[in-house]
Amino acid sequence: MFTFLLSIENENDRAFVEKLYLKYGKKIYLVAFGVLGKKEDAEDCLQDVMRIIIDNLQLFSSLEEENLIRLLVKCTRNTAIDKYRAEKRKRGKERSLDEPNTDGEAQEIADGEDSLDDILINKENRSRLNEIIAEIPPVYRDVLFFRYDLSLKYSEIARLLGVSESVVKVRLYRAKQTLLKTKKEELYELRKQ
């Protein structure tokens, strides 16, 4: 950890990262351990998450406490899952992904008429919408959170998740399609309110 701190030139940024490590390091470790199940892998994951924080200091330092915690958990979970998959591939086991197939070129996907933007912005419907979103796979929930809660650009989301912008757009499109397929009537009711 301390080698990472030495790589930060700005004293305020260094203090911010150290504060995050002291305040949330154990929680990050526990989330990683929950996915990986090995002490050494969870420690490595903690280091990787700290590197992500350092690489994206402007984003992390600009967040309110609640969104910061959510982003830390999502980054930790995604990093741990990536480590788990990499280890699984090393052992020669077949991957069982809950993610979209990203082989080949992904098409540019634009928001259509059935956009969820209006619903996502409406704070009165927020809690029910969060319950609806909680029912879809985490890979889709994450992109919705990054895009609509944190208002991140596709490039920022891609960098945080370690995927291409095309993959982010595909996941966002599929998240919306999943929501519309399973909860279309309820979403339109929320929109009317």
N, C-alpha and C positions, 0 to 999 in steps of 0.2 A: 504494500500500500504506500509506503513512504517513498518508493522510487517514483510512483505516479505523482505524488505531491511535489516532488522536486522538478518534475517536468512542467509545472505551472509557474509561469513567470510572475503573474500578477498576484500580489499578496492577498487581496480581497477574494479573488477566485480560489486561491489555495485554502483560505480560511473557510470558504463556502463548502468546498469538497470535503475538507476535514470534518466539518460540522455534520454533513450528510453521512459520512462514514461512521462517525461516532453515534449519531442518532438512529440511523437506519441500517447499519452494516449487519447487525445480528438478524434483523428481519429479512434482509435480502438473502442472507445465508440460509435461513430457514425455508424461504420460498424455493430457493435453488435445491436445497436438500430434499424437499418434498417431491420435486420432479426427478432428481438424479439418484437419490438414495445412497450416495457415497460422499463421505466427508471431504475427500480430496477434490472431487469434481465440484462440489458446492463451493469450496474455497476458490477454485479456479473461476467459477462463474461469478462470484462476488468481485473478483479482480476485473473480469471482463465488463461487468456492469459499471464499475468505477471508471474504467477506460471510456465507456460510452458517455458517462456523465461529463468527463473531462473534454471529450471531443465535441460535446453539445452543451457546453457551459451556458451559453447565452439562453438557450431554451429552458434548461433546468432552473436557472437562477431567476427567470422571469415568471415562474409559475407560483400560484397560490399553494398553500400547504396541502389542501385536499387533492388538487390535481397533480401535485408533485408526488404524493404518495401513490396515487393510481398509476402514474407514469413509471415510477420505480418498480412497482409490482409487475406491470406489463413487460417492461424491459427485462426484468429478472426472469420472468416466466419464459419469454421468448428466447432469451439467451440460453437458459437451461434446456429448453426443448431442442434447440439447435445442437447443443452439446450432446444431448442424449441421442439424437439422430445420427450425429457424426460418429459417436461411439458404436452405435448399432451397425452402421455401414462398415466400420472397421472390422467388426466381428463377422461380417459377411451375411448378416441377417437381412431379410427383406424388409423394406420400409412399409409402414402402414400409415400413410399420411391422410390427414383430414383436410388437406389443402387442395386447391385447384391445380390441374395439370398446366404447367407453364411452359411446356415444350413448344417450340415454334414461336411465331410472332403473335403477340397479343394485340387485338385491335384497340384503337382509341375508343374509350367508352365515355360517353357524355351523359349527364343527367337528363332524363327525359321528362315528359309531362308529369309522370307519376313521381316527381321528386319528393324526397322526404325532408328537404331543407326546412320548409315551413313548420313541419311538425317538430323537428329537432330544436328549433329556435324557441318554440312556445314553452315557456317555463311552467305554465299551469299543467300541462300534460306530461311534464318531465318524469315524474315518478312512475306513471303507468308505462310510459315509453321505455324506461329503464328495465322494467319487468319484462316487457316484450322482447327487448334486445338481449336480455340475459338468457333467453331460451335458444338463441342461435349459437353456433360453434364459436369458440374463443377467437379463432383466426379471423372471423368476420367482425366480431365485437370490437376487437382491437383497432381495426382500421376505422370503424365508425367513431370510436372514442377519439382517436388521433385527429381525424378529419373534422368532426363536428364539435366535440367538447374543447379540444385544444386549438382548433383552427389551423392545423399544420398544413403545409403544402405537400403535394405528392412526393417531392424530392426529399423533404424532411422525414416523412413517414418511411419512405424506402430506406433511408440511411439508418433510422432507428431499428427497423425490423431486419435489416440486412438483406433486402430483396430489391429487385428493380422497380422503377416507377410503374412499369406495365403490370407487374404482379399486384402492386398496391391498387391500381385502377380496376383490375379484374376482381380482386377481393371486395372492393367497395361496391362494384356492380353486383356481384353475387350476394353480398350482404343485403343490399336493397331488394334484389329479386327474391331472396329467401323470406325477408320480412313481408313483402307484398304477396307472396304465394301463401304464406301461412296465416298472416294476420291482416289481410287487405281491408276487410270490413271494419275491424277495430281501428286501424290506422286512419281510415277515412272518417270515422266518427270523431277521433281525436282532432283531426284537421278541422272539422266543422265547428268544434267548440271554441 
